[in-house]
Amino acid sequence: MNSDDGRRSGYRVIRRVAGAAESPWPGLLVATADQTTGVIVDAAALSSDWVGWKASESGHVVRPLDVIRKTAGHDLLLPVMPERVADFLARRRRGGSALTPGEAVNLAVSLLRGATEALAVCEPGDLRGAWWLTDAGRPMLAVEASDERAVEATAALLNSIADAVPVLADAVAQAVDALATDALGREADRLEAGFFAAENPRPLGTTVFGSRAARSVAAYREDPALPVEPAPRAHWATGLARHVDAEWADIVSRATTSAWRALRSKRPGGRRTPWIAAAAVAAVVLVGGLLWPTGGDGPATADGASIVPSPTAADSATAVDDPATGTSKGESSAAPVPEVSDAADLVAVTDRLLVRRSGCGADAACLADVQESPDRTLAPGTIDLSAAERTLTLLDEFGGVAVLRADAVEPASPPQLVVVVRIEERWLLRDVHDVAQQ
């Protein structure tokens, strides 16, 4: 690679990605100064009539985030896409946790929208590609990333959804029929409405069910063979790419395991072992998620949040209510907390819980409204600072458990991990773990 290639300008190279199982195309995983990430791919790998050139910015077809001029030709900055949708579904099955109906609706509608957009500019027989998940959990059709017929790949994934969530079988059957008869473009809104009528969409939980290949975690380390630009002074989490130790793994493991045990203990009957195993897997994958720098702090979802019905589809199905972020002033603190659909909501809910906890002192009745176990003493530190003196960042949310990082605005105290759990209709503080500075 030439040293004067424009692909290096403004980007810090993290490592190579080989394509195949870890990315739709081979390239370089890079980060900008603000830790926005992407994969730089040679534009020559894609045809001049690649569907991605015309893809919508807000759609479900892979498109360039940026075009980078270099000495000979151009490079493209593409989204980070670490896992195929088919592999994600297989991982969920291996973990003993099938898609929930809400997740299934989210995924199915994403598949329909991506296929509809691609088929609008490409004949069905000519459309080749595979479905991948971005690092934010958004399903994307990577056209030309595979020789597989995209229509057949989409139908296969839809049928997998029907197998996992039988309540959607009728809606899936209609969608698959529309794909087979080239009627998807005309029927898209009606088909979406059928899914939305069956269930409200929910974000995809991508981080806790079943293990990935070992390289998925190991590969987050920077490639020593690549000369990299000096990185800006790293925040404590950025250093994890070079300093993954047993202490950190143990911290995350304890956070996730204790949270899952709390949830599982409230479930009548059933086997406990798979859930404890899922907690251990969560620890490994959460460490991996922290090591892979992301462009935002949101949870792994299909759109950064649940997919929203289109205006036409909303006429035929009940749309998702705007998510609330907690109780308002004057309401009972024990009032049900509505569904939380994105990072900002969970951050706001957790912030209010911490503020209310600080005002409780030793009042057990007050603590019962903000903590799952009011008699538990949470680790003191950054969480005790006022809202103006600390920040909260969502690291991951998985099936009623969320892990957030609390940082002091002034580096007077080390960061902490805050675990919140959804119990019935309320989010409550579960635990707090200290994190040693790296």
C-alpha positions as CSV (number, residue, x, y, z in Angstrom):
1,M,0.0,0.0,0.0
2,N,1.5,3.4,-0.9
3,S,2.3,5.7,1.9
4,D,0.6,8.6,0.2
5,D,-2.7,6.8,-0.3
6,G,-5.5,9.1,0.7
7,R,-7.1,6.2,2.6
8,R,-4.8,7.0,5.6
9,S,-5.6,10.7,5.8
10,G,-7.7,11.4,8.8
11,Y,-8.2,7.8,9.7
12,R,-6.4,5.6,12.3
13,V,-6.0,2.1,11.1
14,I,-7.0,-0.5,13.6
15,R,-6.6,-3.8,11.7
16,R,-7.3,-5.6,8.5
17,V,-10.6,-7.4,8.0
18,A,-10.4,-10.4,5.7
19,G,-14.0,-10.5,4.4
20,A,-15.8,-13.8,4.3
21,A,-17.0,-14.6,7.8
22,E,-16.0,-11.3,9.4
23,S,-17.0,-8.6,6.9
24,P,-18.8,-8.5,3.5
25,W,-15.6,-7.2,1.8
26,P,-11.9,-7.2,2.8
27,G,-10.5,-3.9,3.8
28,L,-9.2,-1.9,6.7
29,L,-11.1,-1.2,10.0
30,V,-10.4,2.4,10.8
31,A,-11.4,5.1,13.3
32,T,-11.5,8.8,13.1
33,A,-10.4,11.2,15.9
34,D,-13.9,11.1,17.4
35,Q,-13.9,7.3,17.3
36,T,-16.3,6.9,14.4
37,T,-15.5,3.6,12.8
38,G,-15.8,2.2,9.3
39,V,-14.2,-0.2,6.9
40,I,-12.2,1.2,4.0
41,V,-12.7,-0.9,0.9
42,D,-11.2,-0.4,-2.6
43,A,-13.9,0.9,-4.9
44,A,-12.6,-1.4,-7.6
45,A,-14.1,-4.3,-5.7
46,L,-17.5,-3.1,-6.7
47,S,-19.1,-2.7,-10.1
48,S,-19.9,0.6,-11.7
49,D,-23.6,-0.3,-11.5
50,W,-23.4,-1.4,-7.9
51,V,-26.8,-0.9,-6.2
52,G,-25.1,0.8,-3.2
53,W,-24.3,3.8,-5.3
54,K,-28.0,4.7,-5.4
55,A,-29.0,3.4,-2.0
56,S,-30.8,5.6,0.5
57,E,-28.9,6.9,3.5
58,S,-31.6,5.7,5.8
59,G,-32.4,2.4,4.1
60,H,-31.3,-1.2,4.5
61,V,-28.9,-1.4,1.5
62,V,-25.2,-1.0,2.1
63,R,-24.0,2.4,0.7
64,P,-20.7,4.3,1.1
65,L,-20.4,6.5,4.2
66,D,-17.7,8.4,2.3
67,V,-15.6,8.3,-0.9
68,I,-11.9,8.7,-0.3
69,R,-9.6,9.8,-3.1
70,K,-6.2,8.0,-3.3
71,T,-3.2,8.0,-5.6
72,A,-4.8,5.5,-8.0
73,G,-8.6,5.5,-7.9
74,H,-10.8,5.7,-4.9
75,D,-11.6,3.9,-1.6
76,L,-15.0,3.7,0.0
77,L,-15.7,4.0,3.7
78,L,-18.4,1.4,4.5
79,P,-20.2,0.6,7.8
80,V,-18.7,-1.9,10.1
81,M,-20.6,-5.2,9.6
82,P,-19.1,-7.9,11.8
83,E,-21.8,-10.6,11.4
84,R,-24.2,-12.1,8.8
85,V,-27.8,-12.1,9.8
86,A,-28.0,-15.9,9.2
87,D,-25.1,-16.3,11.7
88,F,-26.8,-14.1,14.2
89,L,-30.0,-16.2,14.0
90,A,-27.9,-19.4,14.4
91,R,-26.2,-17.9,17.4
92,R,-29.5,-17.1,19.0
93,R,-30.7,-20.7,18.4
94,R,-27.5,-22.1,19.9
95,G,-27.9,-19.9,22.9
96,G,-31.4,-21.3,23.4
97,S,-33.1,-17.9,22.9
98,A,-35.2,-17.6,19.9
99,L,-36.2,-14.2,18.5
100,T,-39.0,-12.5,20.4
101,P,-42.0,-11.5,18.3
102,G,-41.0,-7.8,18.5
103,E,-37.5,-8.5,17.3
104,A,-38.8,-10.7,14.5
105,V,-41.1,-7.9,13.3
106,N,-38.1,-5.5,13.3
107,L,-36.0,-7.9,11.3
108,A,-38.7,-8.9,8.9
109,V,-39.6,-5.3,8.0
110,S,-35.9,-4.5,7.6
111,L,-35.5,-7.4,5.2
112,L,-38.6,-6.2,3.2
113,R,-37.4,-2.6,3.0
114,G,-33.9,-3.6,1.9
115,A,-35.2,-6.0,-0.7
116,T,-37.7,-3.5,-2.0
117,E,-35.1,-0.8,-2.4
118,A,-32.6,-3.0,-4.2
119,L,-35.2,-4.5,-6.5
120,A,-36.4,-1.1,-7.6
121,V,-33.0,-0.6,-9.4
122,C,-32.0,-4.2,-10.2
123,E,-33.7,-7.2,-11.8
124,P,-34.5,-10.0,-9.3
125,G,-32.3,-12.5,-11.3
126,D,-29.4,-10.2,-11.3
127,L,-29.5,-9.2,-7.6
128,R,-26.7,-10.9,-5.7
129,G,-25.7,-10.3,-2.1
130,A,-26.0,-11.3,1.5
131,W,-27.6,-9.8,4.6
132,W,-25.3,-8.5,7.3
133,L,-25.7,-6.7,10.7
134,T,-23.9,-3.5,11.3
135,D,-22.1,-3.0,14.6
136,A,-25.2,-1.2,15.7
137,G,-27.3,-4.2,14.9
138,R,-28.9,-2.8,11.7
139,P,-29.8,-5.4,9.0
140,M,-28.2,-4.4,5.7
141,L,-28.2,-6.0,2.3
142,A,-24.6,-6.1,1.0
143,V,-25.2,-6.3,-2.7
144,E,-22.3,-8.0,-4.6
145,A,-20.8,-9.3,-1.4
146,S,-21.9,-12.8,-2.3
147,D,-22.9,-14.8,-5.4
148,E,-26.1,-15.9,-3.7
149,R,-29.3,-14.7,-5.2
150,A,-30.5,-11.9,-2.8
151,V,-34.2,-12.7,-3.3
152,E,-33.6,-16.3,-2.2
153,A,-31.5,-15.2,0.7
154,T,-34.2,-12.8,1.8
155,A,-36.9,-15.5,1.6
156,A,-34.7,-18.0,3.5
157,L,-34.3,-15.5,6.4
158,L,-38.0,-14.7,6.4
159,N,-38.8,-18.4,6.6
160,S,-36.4,-18.7,9.5
161,I,-38.3,-15.9,11.2
162,A,-41.6,-17.8,10.7
163,D,-40.0,-21.0,12.2
164,A,-38.8,-19.0,15.3
165,V,-42.0,-17.0,15.8
166,P,-45.0,-18.9,14.5
167,V,-47.4,-16.0,15.1
168,L,-45.8,-14.3,12.1
169,A,-46.1,-17.3,9.8
170,D,-49.0,-15.8,7.8
171,A,-47.3,-12.5,7.4
172,V,-44.1,-14.2,6.3
173,A,-45.9,-16.5,3.8
174,Q,-47.4,-13.4,2.1
175,A,-44.0,-11.7,2.0
176,V,-42.2,-14.7,0.6
177,D,-45.0,-15.1,-2.1
178,A,-44.5,-11.4,-3.0
179,L,-40.8,-12.0,-3.4
180,A,-41.4,-15.0,-5.6
181,T,-43.9,-13.2,-7.9
182,D,-42.0,-9.9,-8.2
183,A,-44.8,-8.2,-6.4
184,L,-42.8,-6.8,-3.5
185,G,-42.7,-3.3,-4.7
186,R,-46.5,-3.0,-5.1
187,E,-47.2,-4.9,-1.9
188,A,-44.5,-3.6,0.5
189,D,-46.7,-1.3,2.5
190,R,-49.5,-3.9,3.0
191,L,-47.0,-6.5,3.9
192,E,-45.3,-4.2,6.5
193,A,-48.8,-3.5,8.0
194,G,-49.3,-7.2,8.4
195,F,-46.2,-7.5,10.5
196,F,-46.9,-4.4,12.6
197,A,-50.5,-5.6,13.2
198,A,-49.1,-8.8,14.7
199,E,-46.6,-7.2,17.1
200,N,-44.9,-4.0,18.0
201,P,-41.3,-4.0,16.8
202,R,-38.4,-4.3,19.3
203,P,-34.7,-3.8,18.9
204,L,-32.6,-6.8,18.0
205,G,-30.6,-8.2,21.0
206,T,-27.3,-9.0,19.3
207,T,-24.9,-9.3,22.2
208,V,-25.7,-12.1,24.5
209,F,-27.0,-15.2,22.8
210,G,-24.5,-17.9,21.9
211,S,-20.8,-17.6,21.2
212,R,-19.1,-16.2,18.1
213,A,-15.8,-17.5,16.7
214,A,-12.8,-16.8,19.0
215,R,-11.3,-14.4,16.5
216,S,-14.3,-12.1,16.9
217,V,-12.8,-11.0,20.3
218,A,-9.2,-11.5,19.6
219,A,-9.3,-9.6,16.3
220,Y,-10.2,-6.4,18.0
221,R,-6.5,-5.9,18.9
222,E,-4.7,-3.6,16.5
223,D,-2.7,-5.2,13.7
224,P,1.0,-4.7,14.5
225,A,1.9,-5.1,10.9
226,L,0.0,-1.9,9.9
227,P,1.7,1.5,10.5
228,V,-0.9,3.5,12.3
229,E,-1.3,7.2,12.9
230,P,-0.8,8.3,16.5
231,A,-4.1,8.0,18.3
232,P,-5.4,10.9,20.3
233,R,-5.1,10.5,24.1
234,A,-7.2,7.6,24.8
235,H,-10.2,7.5,27.2
236,W,-10.1,4.6,29.6
237,A,-12.3,2.4,27.4
238,T,-10.2,3.0,24.3
239,G,-7.2,1.5,26.0
240,L,-9.0,-1.8,26.3
241,A,-7.8,-2.7,22.8
242,R,-4.3,-3.1,24.2
243,H,-5.0,-3.9,27.8
244,V,-7.6,-6.6,28.1
245,D,-6.9,-8.2,31.5
246,A,-8.6,-10.6,33.9
247,E,-9.7,-7.9,36.2
248,W,-11.8,-6.2,33.5
249,A,-13.2,-9.5,32.2
250,D,-14.1,-10.3,35.8
251,I,-15.8,-7.0,36.3
252,V,-18.0,-7.4,33.3
253,S,-18.7,-11.0,34.0
254,R,-19.8,-10.2,37.5
255,A,-22.0,-7.4,36.3
256,T,-23.8,-9.4,33.6
257,T,-24.0,-12.7,35.6
258,S,-25.5,-11.0,38.7
259,A,-28.1,-9.3,36.5
260,W,-29.1,-12.4,34.7
261,R,-29.3,-14.4,37.9
262,A,-31.6,-11.7,39.3
263,L,-33.9,-12.0,36.3
264,R,-33.8,-15.8,36.2
265,S,-34.6,-16.1,39.9
266,K,-37.9,-14.4,39.2
267,R,-38.9,-16.8,36.5
268,P,-41.0,-19.7,37.6
269,G,-39.8,-23.2,36.7
270,G,-37.5,-23.9,33.8
271,R,-33.9,-24.7,33.6
272,R,-31.4,-22.2,35.2
273,T,-28.3,-23.4,33.4
274,P,-28.8,-21.9,30.0
275,W,-29.4,-18.4,31.5
276,I,-26.2,-18.6,33.6
277,A,-24.3,-19.7,30.5
278,A,-25.8,-16.8,28.6
279,A,-24.5,-14.4,31.3
280,A,-21.0,-15.8,30.9
281,V,-21.3,-15.3,27.1
282,A,-22.5,-11.8,27.7
283,A,-19.4,-11.0,29.6
284,V,-17.2,-12.1,26.7
285,V,-19.2,-10.4,24.0
286,L,-19.6,-7.2,26.0
287,V,-15.8,-7.0,26.4
288,G,-15.6,-7.5,22.6
289,G,-18.2,-4.7,22.1
290,L,-16.1,-2.3,24.2
291,L,-13.0,-3.2,22.2
292,W,-14.6,-2.4,18.9
293,P,-14.9,1.4,18.8
294,T,-18.3,2.5,17.6
295,G,-19.6,5.7,16.2
296,G,-22.3,6.1,18.8
297,D,-23.3,5.0,22.2
298,G,-26.5,3.3,21.4
299,P,-27.5,-0.3,22.0
300,A,-27.4,-2.9,19.4
301,T,-30.6,-2.4,17.5
302,A,-32.0,-2.5,14.0
303,D,-32.1,1.2,13.5
304,G,-30.5,2.5,16.7
305,A,-34.0,1.8,18.0
306,S,-37.0,-0.2,17.0
307,I,-38.0,0.1,13.4
308,V,-40.9,2.5,12.8
309,P,-43.9,1.8,10.6
310,S,-44.0,3.8,7.4
311,P,-46.8,6.3,7.2
312,T,-48.7,4.1,4.8
313,A,-48.2,1.0,6.9
314,A,-49.3,2.9,10.0
315,D,-52.7,3.5,8.5
316,S,-53.3,-0.3,8.6
317,A,-51.5,-1.2,11.8
318,T,-51.0,0.3,15.2
319,A,-47.8,2.4,15.3
320,V,-45.3,2.3,18.1
321,D,-45.9,5.0,20.7
322,D,-43.2,7.5,21.3
323,P,-41.0,6.0,24.0
324,A,-41.1,7.8,27.4
325,T,-38.1,8.1,29.5
326,G,-39.5,7.6,32.9
327,T,-41.8,9.2,35.4
328,S,-42.4,12.9,35.2
329,K,-42.3,15.3,38.1
330,G,-45.4,14.9,40.3
331,E,-46.0,11.3,39.3
332,S,-45.6,8.5,41.7
333,S,-42.1,7.1,41.6
334,A,-43.5,3.6,41.4
335,A,-45.5,4.3,38.3
336,P,-44.8,1.9,35.4
337,V,-41.9,2.9,33.1
338,P,-42.9,2.7,29.4
339,E,-40.8,0.8,26.9
340,V,-37.3,2.2,26.4
341,S,-36.3,2.1,22.7
342,D,-32.9,3.8,22.4
343,A,-29.7,4.8,24.2
344,A,-31.0,8.3,25.2
345,D,-34.0,6.8,26.9
346,L,-32.0,4.3,29.0
347,V,-29.4,7.0,29.9
348,A,-32.2,9.3,31.0
349,V,-34.0,6.6,33.0
350,T,-30.7,5.6,34.7
351,D,-29.8,9.2,35.4
352,R,-33.1,9.8,37.2
353,L,-32.7,6.6,39.2
354,L,-29.2,7.7,40.4
355,V,-30.5,11.2,41.2
356,R,-33.4,9.8,43.2
357,R,-31.2,7.3,44.9
358,S,-28.9,10.1,46.1
359,G,-31.9,11.8,47.7
360,C,-33.0,8.7,49.5
361,G,-30.2,8.5,52.0
362,A,-31.0,5.6,54.3
363,D,-34.7,5.6,53.6
364,A,-35.5,2.0,52.7
365,A,-39.0,2.8,51.4
366,C,-37.4,5.4,49.1
367,L,-34.7,3.1,47.9
368,A,-37.3,0.4,47.2
369,D,-38.5,2.6,44.3
370,V,-35.1,2.9,42.7
371,Q,-33.2,-0.3,43.6
372,E,-34.1,-3.9,42.9
373,S,-32.6,-4.8,46.4
374,P,-33.0,-1.7,48.6
375,D,-30.9,-3.3,51.3
376,R,-27.9,-3.6,49.0
377,T,-25.2,-1.0,49.4
378,L,-24.0,0.1,45.9
379,A,-20.3,0.9,45.4
380,P,-19.8,4.6,46.1
381,G,-18.0,6.8,43.7
382,T,-18.9,8.5,40.4
383,I,-22.5,7.5,40.7
384,D,-22.8,9.7,43.8
385,L,-21.8,12.8,41.8
386,S,-24.6,15.2,40.7
387,A,-26.0,14.8,37.2
388,A,-23.9,17.9,36.1
389,E,-20.7,16.3,37.4
390,R,-21.0,13.0,35.6
391,T,-22.0,11.4,32.3
392,L,-23.7,8.1,31.5
393,T,-23.0,6.1,28.4
394,L,-25.0,3.0,27.4
395,L,-22.6,0.1,26.7
396,D,-25.2,-2.6,26.0
397,E,-28.8,-3.5,26.5
398,F,-30.0,-7.1,26.3
399,G,-33.4,-8.4,27.1
400,G,-34.3,-6.4,30.2
401,V,-30.8,-5.8,31.4
402,A,-28.6,-2.8,30.5
403,V,-25.0,-1.9,31.4
404,L,-24.0,1.8,31.4
405,R,-20.7,3.5,32.1
406,A,-20.6,6.4,34.6
407,D,-17.8,8.9,34.0
408,A,-16.9,11.9,36.1
409,V,-16.8,15.1,34.1
410,E,-13.6,16.0,36.0
411,P,-11.3,13.0,36.3
412,A,-11.5,13.0,40.0
413,S,-12.9,9.5,40.4
414,P,-12.6,6.4,38.2
415,P,-15.5,5.2,36.0
416,Q,-18.1,2.8,37.2
417,L,-20.4,0.2,35.5
418,V,-24.1,0.6,36.4
419,V,-26.4,-2.3,35.8
420,V,-30.1,-1.7,35.6
421,V,-32.8,-4.3,35.2
422,R,-36.4,-4.2,34.0
423,I,-38.6,-5.8,36.7
424,E,-42.2,-6.1,35.5
425,E,-42.9,-2.5,34.3
426,R,-40.1,-0.6,36.0
427,W,-36.3,-0.1,35.5
428,L,-34.4,-0.4,38.7
429,L,-30.8,-0.2,39.8
430,R,-29.3,-3.6,40.1
431,D,-25.6,-3.2,40.9
432,V,-22.6,-0.9,40.5
433,H,-19.0,-2.1,39.8
434,D,-15.8,-0.1,40.1
435,V,-13.6,0.0,37.0
436,A,-9.9,0.5,37.4
437,Q,-8.3,3.1,35.2
438,Q,-6.2,1.5,32.4
